[in-house]
Amino acid sequence: MQLDCYGNGAVTVDKKGNIYVLSADGGDVFKYSPIGNILWYNQDLDCGGGYKLKLKKGRVQVYFDYCNFDYAVLDKKTGELITYVYSKKNSK
């Protein structure tokens, strides 16, 4: 299930029922267990303005509007930053 919010923030749920939340300022990502216990959070992203979360192959992709990169990739199990992904328009 994916829920994109107007402006910043987003919520998505994986197949195991874990809940991923992008904060209202679009800069922090939290992972909660199905019963609401916090499993990890990442407050180290170098940008705000995140608007979308996408789960893909053991990773969490966090999409941004106002950064020099398009999205950040986090490890789904630990929340650690793996990389930033840049498009051609943002690689100048």
Contacts in CASP RR format, 6 or more apart in sequence:
PFRMAT RR
TARGET T0000
AUTHOR 0000-0000-0000
METHOD contacts of the structure
MODEL  1
MQLDCYGNGAVTVDKKGNIYVLSADGGDVFKYSPIGNILWYNQDLDCGGG
YKLKLKKGRVQVYFDYCNFDYAVLDKKTGELITYVYSKKNSK
1 12 0 8 1.000
1 13 0 8 1.000
2 10 0 8 1.000
2 11 0 8 1.000
2 12 0 8 1.000
2 53 0 8 1.000
2 54 0 8 1.000
3 10 0 8 1.000
3 11 0 8 1.000
3 12 0 8 1.000
4 10 0 8 1.000
4 51 0 8 1.000
4 52 0 8 1.000
5 11 0 8 1.000
5 24 0 8 1.000
5 51 0 8 1.000
7 51 0 8 1.000
8 22 0 8 1.000
8 23 0 8 1.000
8 24 0 8 1.000
8 25 0 8 1.000
8 26 0 8 1.000
8 27 0 8 1.000
8 48 0 8 1.000
8 49 0 8 1.000
8 50 0 8 1.000
8 51 0 8 1.000
9 21 0 8 1.000
9 22 0 8 1.000
9 23 0 8 1.000
9 24 0 8 1.000
9 26 0 8 1.000
9 50 0 8 1.000
9 51 0 8 1.000
10 21 0 8 1.000
10 22 0 8 1.000
10 50 0 8 1.000
10 51 0 8 1.000
10 52 0 8 1.000
10 53 0 8 1.000
11 19 0 8 1.000
11 20 0 8 1.000
11 21 0 8 1.000
11 22 0 8 1.000
11 53 0 8 1.000
12 19 0 8 1.000
12 20 0 8 1.000
12 53 0 8 1.000
12 54 0 8 1.000
12 55 0 8 1.000
13 19 0 8 1.000
13 20 0 8 1.000
14 20 0 8 1.000
14 55 0 8 1.000
14 76 0 8 1.000
16 34 0 8 1.000
17 34 0 8 1.000
18 31 0 8 1.000
18 32 0 8 1.000
18 33 0 8 1.000
18 34 0 8 1.000
18 39 0 8 1.000
19 31 0 8 1.000
19 32 0 8 1.000
19 33 0 8 1.000
19 34 0 8 1.000
19 36 0 8 1.000
20 29 0 8 1.000
20 30 0 8 1.000
20 31 0 8 1.000
20 32 0 8 1.000
20 53 0 8 1.000
20 55 0 8 1.000
20 60 0 8 1.000
21 29 0 8 1.000
21 30 0 8 1.000
21 31 0 8 1.000
21 32 0 8 1.000
22 28 0 8 1.000
22 29 0 8 1.000
22 50 0 8 1.000
22 51 0 8 1.000
22 52 0 8 1.000
22 53 0 8 1.000
22 62 0 8 1.000
23 29 0 8 1.000
23 30 0 8 1.000
25 48 0 8 1.000
25 49 0 8 1.000
26 48 0 8 1.000
26 49 0 8 1.000
26 50 0 8 1.000
26 51 0 8 1.000
26 64 0 8 1.000
27 43 0 8 1.000
27 45 0 8 1.000
27 47 0 8 1.000
27 48 0 8 1.000
27 49 0 8 1.000
27 50 0 8 1.000
27 62 0 8 1.000
28 41 0 8 1.000
28 42 0 8 1.000
28 43 0 8 1.000
28 45 0 8 1.000
29 41 0 8 1.000
29 42 0 8 1.000
29 45 0 8 1.000
29 53 0 8 1.000
29 60 0 8 1.000
29 62 0 8 1.000
29 74 0 8 1.000
29 79 0 8 1.000
30 38 0 8 1.000
30 40 0 8 1.000
30 41 0 8 1.000
31 38 0 8 1.000
31 39 0 8 1.000
31 40 0 8 1.000
31 41 0 8 1.000
31 60 0 8 1.000
31 76 0 8 1.000
31 79 0 8 1.000
32 38 0 8 1.000
32 39 0 8 1.000
33 39 0 8 1.000
40 78 0 8 1.000
40 79 0 8 1.000
41 79 0 8 1.000
42 74 0 8 1.000
42 79 0 8 1.000
42 80 0 8 1.000
42 81 0 8 1.000
44 81 0 8 1.000
45 62 0 8 1.000
45 72 0 8 1.000
45 81 0 8 1.000
46 67 0 8 1.000
46 84 0 8 1.000
47 64 0 8 1.000
47 66 0 8 1.000
47 67 0 8 1.000
47 69 0 8 1.000
47 72 0 8 1.000
48 64 0 8 1.000
48 66 0 8 1.000
48 67 0 8 1.000
49 64 0 8 1.000
49 65 0 8 1.000
49 66 0 8 1.000
49 67 0 8 1.000
50 62 0 8 1.000
50 63 0 8 1.000
50 64 0 8 1.000
50 65 0 8 1.000
51 63 0 8 1.000
51 64 0 8 1.000
51 65 0 8 1.000
52 62 0 8 1.000
52 63 0 8 1.000
53 60 0 8 1.000
53 61 0 8 1.000
53 62 0 8 1.000
53 63 0 8 1.000
54 60 0 8 1.000
54 61 0 8 1.000
54 63 0 8 1.000
55 61 0 8 1.000
55 76 0 8 1.000
58 75 0 8 1.000
58 76 0 8 1.000
58 77 0 8 1.000
59 73 0 8 1.000
59 74 0 8 1.000
59 75 0 8 1.000
59 76 0 8 1.000
59 82 0 8 1.000
60 73 0 8 1.000
60 74 0 8 1.000
60 75 0 8 1.000
60 76 0 8 1.000
60 79 0 8 1.000
61 71 0 8 1.000
61 72 0 8 1.000
61 73 0 8 1.000
61 74 0 8 1.000
61 85 0 8 1.000
62 71 0 8 1.000
62 72 0 8 1.000
62 73 0 8 1.000
62 74 0 8 1.000
63 70 0 8 1.000
63 71 0 8 1.000
64 70 0 8 1.000
64 71 0 8 1.000
64 72 0 8 1.000
67 90 0 8 1.000
68 86 0 8 1.000
68 90 0 8 1.000
69 84 0 8 1.000
69 85 0 8 1.000
69 86 0 8 1.000
69 90 0 8 1.000
70 85 0 8 1.000
70 86 0 8 1.000
70 87 0 8 1.000
70 90 0 8 1.000
71 84 0 8 1.000
71 85 0 8 1.000
72 81 0 8 1.000
72 83 0 8 1.000
72 84 0 8 1.000
72 85 0 8 1.000
73 81 0 8 1.000
73 82 0 8 1.000
73 83 0 8 1.000
73 84 0 8 1.000
73 85 0 8 1.000
74 80 0 8 1.000
74 81 0 8 1.000
74 82 0 8 1.000
75 82 0 8 1.000
END
